[in-house]
Amino acid sequence: SMSLNSTTRVAGGTLRTPGTIAYTDRFFFETDNRLRQNAYTLVNGEISWTAPSEAYVVRAWVKNLFDKYYAIGASASTADQDLPAEPRTFGVEVAYRF
């Protein structure tokens, strides 16, 4: 995995742009090597601006930017099933600190 973080002064405030890239190689969920997860790469990031007074913060973020399908678990109890991870999620936040 790798993380990047940039901070810049913009319009008197602070602009931050952190991001992460994480690669996971293929692996097996059970010792018999039957249920396998293929390799995948996840990219997460955000951009935020903090006002000069630090009272206001505006933030936009995204997780799983490229909408990679991958499982966070698997089971072979009655039929092979996987438990999928969340798809791409994103949002915007506005905060006021007092």
C-alpha positions as a Markdown table, in Angstrom:
| # | Residue | x | y | z |
|---|---|---|---|---|
| 1 | Ser | 0.0 | 0.0 | 0.0 |
| 2 | Met | 1.0 | 3.6 | -0.5 |
| 3 | Ser | -0.4 | 6.8 | 0.9 |
| 4 | Leu | 0.0 | 10.3 | -0.5 |
| 5 | Asn | -0.8 | 13.6 | 1.2 |
| 6 | Ser | -0.6 | 17.1 | -0.1 |
| 7 | Thr | -1.3 | 20.3 | 1.8 |
| 8 | Thr | -1.5 | 23.7 | 0.1 |
| 9 | Arg | -2.6 | 27.2 | 1.0 |
| 10 | Val | -5.6 | 28.2 | -1.1 |
| 11 | Ala | -7.8 | 31.3 | -0.7 |
| 12 | Gly | -6.3 | 31.8 | 2.7 |
| 13 | Gly | -7.3 | 28.4 | 3.9 |
| 14 | Thr | -5.8 | 25.0 | 3.7 |
| 15 | Leu | -6.4 | 22.5 | 0.9 |
| 16 | Arg | -5.6 | 18.8 | 1.7 |
| 17 | Thr | -5.6 | 16.0 | -0.8 |
| 18 | Pro | -4.8 | 12.7 | 0.9 |
| 19 | Gly | -5.1 | 9.4 | -1.0 |
| 20 | Thr | -4.2 | 5.7 | -0.7 |
| 21 | Ile | -3.6 | 2.9 | -3.1 |
| 22 | Ala | -3.6 | -0.7 | -1.8 |
| 23 | Tyr | -2.8 | -3.8 | -3.7 |
| 24 | Thr | -3.9 | -7.3 | -2.5 |
| 25 | Asp | -2.5 | -10.4 | -4.2 |
| 26 | Arg | -4.8 | -13.4 | -4.8 |
| 27 | Phe | -5.4 | -15.6 | -1.9 |
| 28 | Phe | -7.5 | -18.5 | -0.7 |
| 29 | Phe | -10.2 | -18.3 | 1.9 |
| 30 | Glu | -9.8 | -22.0 | 3.1 |
| 31 | Thr | -7.0 | -24.4 | 3.5 |
| 32 | Asp | -8.2 | -26.7 | 0.7 |
| 33 | Asn | -7.5 | -23.8 | -1.8 |
| 34 | Arg | -10.9 | -24.0 | -3.3 |
| 35 | Leu | -12.4 | -20.6 | -2.6 |
| 36 | Arg | -10.1 | -18.0 | -4.1 |
| 37 | Gln | -10.1 | -14.2 | -4.2 |
| 38 | Asn | -8.3 | -12.8 | -7.2 |
| 39 | Ala | -5.8 | -9.9 | -6.9 |
| 40 | Tyr | -7.2 | -6.4 | -6.7 |
| 41 | Thr | -6.2 | -2.8 | -6.2 |
| 42 | Leu | -8.2 | -0.2 | -4.2 |
| 43 | Val | -7.9 | 3.5 | -4.6 |
| 44 | Asn | -9.3 | 5.9 | -2.0 |
| 45 | Gly | -9.0 | 9.6 | -1.9 |
| 46 | Glu | -10.4 | 12.9 | -0.6 |
| 47 | Ile | -10.1 | 16.6 | -1.0 |
| 48 | Ser | -10.8 | 19.1 | 1.8 |
| 49 | Trp | -10.6 | 22.8 | 2.4 |
| 50 | Thr | -10.4 | 24.3 | 5.8 |
| 51 | Ala | -11.2 | 28.0 | 6.2 |
| 52 | Pro | -8.5 | 30.4 | 7.6 |
| 53 | Ser | -10.4 | 30.6 | 10.9 |
| 54 | Glu | -10.5 | 26.7 | 11.0 |
| 55 | Ala | -14.3 | 27.1 | 11.8 |
| 56 | Tyr | -15.4 | 25.6 | 8.4 |
| 57 | Val | -14.3 | 22.5 | 6.6 |
| 58 | Val | -15.6 | 21.2 | 3.3 |
| 59 | Arg | -14.6 | 17.7 | 2.3 |
| 60 | Ala | -15.4 | 15.4 | -0.6 |
| 61 | Trp | -14.3 | 11.7 | -0.5 |
| 62 | Val | -14.4 | 8.5 | -2.4 |
| 63 | Lys | -13.7 | 4.8 | -1.4 |
| 64 | Asn | -13.1 | 2.1 | -4.0 |
| 65 | Leu | -12.7 | 4.7 | -6.8 |
| 66 | Phe | -12.7 | 2.2 | -9.6 |
| 67 | Asp | -15.6 | 0.1 | -8.2 |
| 68 | Lys | -13.6 | -3.1 | -7.9 |
| 69 | Tyr | -15.6 | -6.2 | -6.9 |
| 70 | Tyr | -13.9 | -8.2 | -4.2 |
| 71 | Ala | -14.9 | -10.5 | -1.4 |
| 72 | Ile | -14.2 | -9.9 | 2.3 |
| 73 | Gly | -15.2 | -13.4 | 3.2 |
| 74 | Ala | -16.4 | -16.7 | 1.7 |
| 75 | Ser | -18.2 | -19.8 | 2.9 |
| 76 | Ala | -18.8 | -23.3 | 1.6 |
| 77 | Ser | -21.4 | -24.4 | 4.1 |
| 78 | Thr | -24.1 | -25.5 | 1.7 |
| 79 | Ala | -23.0 | -23.7 | -1.5 |
| 80 | Asp | -20.0 | -21.6 | -2.4 |
| 81 | Gln | -20.8 | -18.0 | -1.4 |
| 82 | Asp | -18.8 | -14.9 | -1.0 |
| 83 | Leu | -19.4 | -11.8 | 1.1 |
| 84 | Pro | -18.8 | -8.9 | -1.2 |
| 85 | Ala | -17.1 | -5.7 | 0.0 |
| 86 | Glu | -18.8 | -2.3 | -0.4 |
| 87 | Pro | -18.8 | -1.0 | -4.0 |
| 88 | Arg | -17.7 | 2.5 | -4.8 |
| 89 | Thr | -18.9 | 4.9 | -2.1 |
| 90 | Phe | -18.5 | 8.7 | -2.0 |
| 91 | Gly | -19.8 | 11.7 | -0.2 |
| 92 | Val | -19.5 | 15.4 | 0.7 |
| 93 | Glu | -19.3 | 16.7 | 4.2 |
| 94 | Val | -19.5 | 20.3 | 5.6 |
| 95 | Ala | -18.5 | 20.9 | 9.1 |
| 96 | Tyr | -18.6 | 23.8 | 11.4 |
| 97 | Arg | -16.4 | 23.9 | 14.5 |
| 98 | Phe | -17.4 | 26.0 | 17.5 |
